Amino acid sequence: MSDTQRISTPEQHAALAHPVRQRLLFALKRQPSTISKLAAQLGVNKGGVSHHLKVLRDAGIVREAGTRTVRGGTEQYYRLTAPHLLVDDPQPEGTAALMGAVAQELDRSPVDHLLRLRHLRLSPARAAQFKEMLMRLVDELEEDPEGEPMHGILVTLYQEAEFRR
């Protein structure tokens, strides 16, 4: 399994254009899981989870990861095809779905969270330097051992569109 899954096809972009599918990716990033466990974790019915997993599977973003027998039935496990996604040419629908999924996760967070938006003027050179610094900060942060709570980090730096009168 490769470390990074490139998201480049229209089918893959469409698969990422729904908040529930984004939240499924968040959950599967933690560990492989079943439809029942994902439904309980996300507060979504099993039929919805099954549908969204099929869309993600058909797009090659998740795959089946084995089965286990439980009370006479068989549970199918799902996992990400790669631990990291690299989205080529992000689409507005996927970005909106990601932001919606993050908003849902923030709403369900059991502890206080940080959400701060700041606008500041930066030269192109300083913006590039700041972007590199943010990427390094996030990429170099080492994880605590298994069993500790999972935290999400969403970092973005964007130039505002100019308003013209």
GIQUIQUI-V236018 format. One record per residue. N is the residue number from 1. RES is the residue in three letters. SS is DSSP state (H for helix, E for strand, L for the rest). OMEGA is omega in radians with two decimals (999 if undefined). D_FIRST is the distance of its C-alpha to the first C-alpha in Angstrom with 2 decimals. Layout:
n=N res=RES ss=SS omega=OMEGA d_first=D_FIRST
n=N res=RES ss=SS omega=OMEGA d_first=D_FIRST
//
This chain:
n=1 res=MET ss=L omega=3.12 d_first=0.00
n=2 res=SER ss=L omega=-3.14 d_first=3.80
n=3 res=ASP ss=L omega=-3.05 d_first=6.53
n=4 res=THR ss=E omega=3.06 d_first=8.66
n=5 res=GLN ss=E omega=3.09 d_first=9.38
n=6 res=ARG ss=E omega=3.08 d_first=12.74
n=7 res=ILE ss=E omega=-3.04 d_first=15.41
n=8 res=SER ss=L omega=-3.07 d_first=17.98
n=9 res=THR ss=L omega=3.07 d_first=19.31
n=10 res=PRO ss=H omega=3.13 d_first=22.35
n=11 res=GLU ss=H omega=3.12 d_first=20.66
n=12 res=GLN ss=H omega=3.11 d_first=17.94
n=13 res=HIS ss=H omega=3.12 d_first=20.80
n=14 res=ALA ss=H omega=3.14 d_first=22.89
n=15 res=ALA ss=H omega=-3.14 d_first=20.29
n=16 res=LEU ss=L omega=-3.02 d_first=20.38
n=17 res=ALA ss=L omega=3.09 d_first=24.19
n=18 res=HIS ss=L omega=-3.10 d_first=25.01
n=19 res=PRO ss=H omega=3.14 d_first=25.39
n=20 res=VAL ss=H omega=3.11 d_first=24.37
n=21 res=ARG ss=H omega=3.07 d_first=21.00
n=22 res=GLN ss=H omega=3.14 d_first=20.57
n=23 res=ARG ss=H omega=3.05 d_first=21.66
n=24 res=LEU ss=H omega=3.10 d_first=19.23
n=25 res=LEU ss=H omega=3.09 d_first=16.38
n=26 res=PHE ss=H omega=-3.09 d_first=18.26
n=27 res=ALA ss=H omega=-3.12 d_first=18.52
n=28 res=LEU ss=H omega=3.05 d_first=14.95
n=29 res=LYS ss=H omega=-3.14 d_first=14.01
n=30 res=ARG ss=H omega=-3.09 d_first=16.17
n=31 res=GLN ss=L omega=3.04 d_first=14.77
n=32 res=PRO ss=L omega=-3.08 d_first=14.06
n=33 res=SER ss=E omega=3.13 d_first=17.46
n=34 res=THR ss=E omega=3.10 d_first=19.91
n=35 res=ILE ss=H omega=-3.12 d_first=22.15
n=36 res=SER ss=H omega=-3.14 d_first=25.11
n=37 res=LYS ss=H omega=3.13 d_first=23.70
n=38 res=LEU ss=H omega=3.13 d_first=22.43
n=39 res=ALA ss=H omega=3.13 d_first=25.85
n=40 res=ALA ss=H omega=-3.10 d_first=27.70
n=41 res=GLN ss=H omega=-3.07 d_first=25.72
n=42 res=LEU ss=H omega=-3.09 d_first=26.13
n=43 res=GLY ss=L omega=-3.13 d_first=29.58
n=44 res=VAL ss=L omega=-3.13 d_first=28.69
n=45 res=ASN ss=L omega=-3.06 d_first=29.78
n=46 res=LYS ss=H omega=3.12 d_first=27.44
n=47 res=GLY ss=H omega=3.10 d_first=28.22
n=48 res=GLY ss=H omega=3.12 d_first=27.18
n=49 res=VAL ss=H omega=3.13 d_first=23.88
n=50 res=SER ss=H omega=3.12 d_first=23.26
n=51 res=HIS ss=H omega=-3.09 d_first=24.20
n=52 res=HIS ss=H omega=3.06 d_first=22.05
n=53 res=LEU ss=H omega=3.11 d_first=18.91
n=54 res=LYS ss=H omega=3.11 d_first=19.74
n=55 res=VAL ss=H omega=3.13 d_first=20.06
n=56 res=LEU ss=H omega=3.12 d_first=16.69
n=57 res=ARG ss=H omega=3.13 d_first=15.10
n=58 res=ASP ss=H omega=3.11 d_first=17.20
n=59 res=ALA ss=L omega=3.11 d_first=16.06
n=60 res=GLY ss=L omega=-3.10 d_first=12.35
n=61 res=ILE ss=L omega=3.02 d_first=11.90
n=62 res=VAL ss=E omega=3.11 d_first=11.62
n=63 res=ARG ss=E omega=3.07 d_first=11.05
n=64 res=GLU ss=E omega=-3.04 d_first=13.01
n=65 res=ALA ss=E omega=3.09 d_first=12.07
n=66 res=GLY ss=E omega=-3.14 d_first=15.10
n=67 res=THR ss=E omega=3.00 d_first=18.81
n=68 res=ARG ss=E omega=-3.12 d_first=21.67
n=69 res=THR ss=E omega=3.14 d_first=25.39
n=70 res=VAL ss=E omega=3.11 d_first=27.60
n=71 res=ARG ss=L omega=3.08 d_first=31.37
n=72 res=GLY ss=L omega=3.11 d_first=31.30
n=73 res=GLY ss=E omega=3.14 d_first=28.57
n=74 res=THR ss=E omega=3.07 d_first=24.85
n=75 res=GLU ss=E omega=3.10 d_first=22.50
n=76 res=GLN ss=E omega=3.06 d_first=19.18
n=77 res=TYR ss=E omega=3.10 d_first=16.40
n=78 res=TYR ss=E omega=3.11 d_first=14.10
n=79 res=ARG ss=E omega=3.04 d_first=11.12
n=80 res=LEU ss=E omega=3.07 d_first=9.60
n=81 res=THR ss=L omega=3.09 d_first=6.76
n=82 res=ALA ss=L omega=-3.11 d_first=6.23
n=83 res=PRO ss=L omega=-3.11 d_first=8.92
n=84 res=HIS ss=E omega=3.04 d_first=10.98
n=85 res=LEU ss=E omega=3.05 d_first=12.73
n=86 res=LEU ss=E omega=-3.06 d_first=14.83
n=87 res=VAL ss=E omega=3.04 d_first=17.71
n=88 res=ASP ss=L omega=3.07 d_first=19.52
n=89 res=ASP ss=L omega=-3.12 d_first=23.19
n=90 res=PRO ss=L omega=-3.13 d_first=23.32
n=91 res=GLN ss=L omega=-3.12 d_first=25.62
n=92 res=PRO ss=H omega=-3.12 d_first=28.51
n=93 res=GLU ss=H omega=3.12 d_first=27.58
n=94 res=GLY ss=H omega=3.10 d_first=24.10
n=95 res=THR ss=H omega=3.12 d_first=25.73
n=96 res=ALA ss=H omega=3.12 d_first=28.47
n=97 res=ALA ss=H omega=3.10 d_first=26.14
n=98 res=LEU ss=H omega=3.14 d_first=24.23
n=99 res=MET ss=H omega=3.09 d_first=27.65
n=100 res=GLY ss=H omega=3.12 d_first=28.85
n=101 res=ALA ss=H omega=3.10 d_first=25.96
n=102 res=VAL ss=H omega=3.11 d_first=26.60
n=103 res=ALA ss=H omega=3.10 d_first=30.29
n=104 res=GLN ss=H omega=3.11 d_first=29.68
n=105 res=GLU ss=H omega=3.10 d_first=27.65
n=106 res=LEU ss=H omega=-3.13 d_first=30.48
n=107 res=ASP ss=H omega=-3.11 d_first=33.01
n=108 res=ARG ss=H omega=-3.08 d_first=31.38
n=109 res=SER ss=L omega=-3.13 d_first=30.88
n=110 res=PRO ss=L omega=3.13 d_first=32.94
n=111 res=VAL ss=L omega=3.09 d_first=33.98
n=112 res=ASP ss=L omega=-3.13 d_first=35.44
n=113 res=HIS ss=L omega=3.11 d_first=33.10
n=114 res=LEU ss=L omega=3.03 d_first=33.58
n=115 res=LEU ss=L omega=-3.08 d_first=33.94
n=116 res=ARG ss=L omega=3.07 d_first=35.84
n=117 res=LEU ss=L omega=3.13 d_first=36.43
n=118 res=ARG ss=L omega=3.08 d_first=38.47
n=119 res=HIS ss=L omega=3.10 d_first=39.79
n=120 res=LEU ss=L omega=3.14 d_first=40.94
n=121 res=ARG ss=L omega=3.10 d_first=42.00
n=122 res=LEU ss=L omega=3.02 d_first=39.91
n=123 res=SER ss=L omega=3.08 d_first=40.36
n=124 res=PRO ss=H omega=-3.14 d_first=37.43
n=125 res=ALA ss=H omega=3.13 d_first=37.04
n=126 res=ARG ss=H omega=3.10 d_first=37.10
n=127 res=ALA ss=H omega=3.11 d_first=34.65
n=128 res=ALA ss=H omega=3.12 d_first=32.16
n=129 res=GLN ss=H omega=3.13 d_first=32.82
n=130 res=PHE ss=H omega=3.11 d_first=32.38
n=131 res=LYS ss=H omega=3.11 d_first=29.09
n=132 res=GLU ss=H omega=3.14 d_first=27.73
n=133 res=MET ss=H omega=3.12 d_first=29.17
n=134 res=LEU ss=H omega=3.13 d_first=27.54
n=135 res=MET ss=H omega=3.12 d_first=24.07
n=136 res=ARG ss=H omega=-3.13 d_first=24.59
n=137 res=LEU ss=H omega=-3.12 d_first=25.97
n=138 res=VAL ss=H omega=-3.08 d_first=23.05
n=139 res=ASP ss=H omega=-3.06 d_first=20.31
n=140 res=GLU ss=H omega=3.13 d_first=22.20
n=141 res=LEU ss=L omega=-3.11 d_first=23.07
n=142 res=GLU ss=L omega=-3.13 d_first=21.84
n=143 res=GLU ss=L omega=2.99 d_first=21.00
n=144 res=ASP ss=L omega=-3.10 d_first=23.29
n=145 res=PRO ss=L omega=3.06 d_first=22.27
n=146 res=GLU ss=L omega=3.12 d_first=20.83
n=147 res=GLY ss=L omega=3.09 d_first=23.70
n=148 res=GLU ss=L omega=-3.13 d_first=25.01
n=149 res=PRO ss=L omega=3.09 d_first=25.31
n=150 res=MET ss=L omega=3.09 d_first=22.62
n=151 res=HIS ss=L omega=3.09 d_first=24.11
n=152 res=GLY ss=L omega=3.08 d_first=23.24
n=153 res=ILE ss=L omega=3.07 d_first=24.04
n=154 res=LEU ss=L omega=-3.13 d_first=24.80
n=155 res=VAL ss=L omega=3.07 d_first=26.33
n=156 res=THR ss=L omega=3.02 d_first=27.85
n=157 res=LEU ss=L omega=-3.11 d_first=30.41
n=158 res=TYR ss=L omega=3.06 d_first=32.14
n=159 res=GLN ss=L omega=3.13 d_first=35.42
n=160 res=GLU ss=L omega=3.02 d_first=37.78
n=161 res=ALA ss=L omega=-3.12 d_first=39.22
n=162 res=GLU ss=L omega=3.08 d_first=42.82
n=163 res=PHE ss=L omega=-3.13 d_first=45.52
n=164 res=ARG ss=L omega=3.13 d_first=48.32
n=165 res=ARG ss=L omega=999 d_first=51.72
//
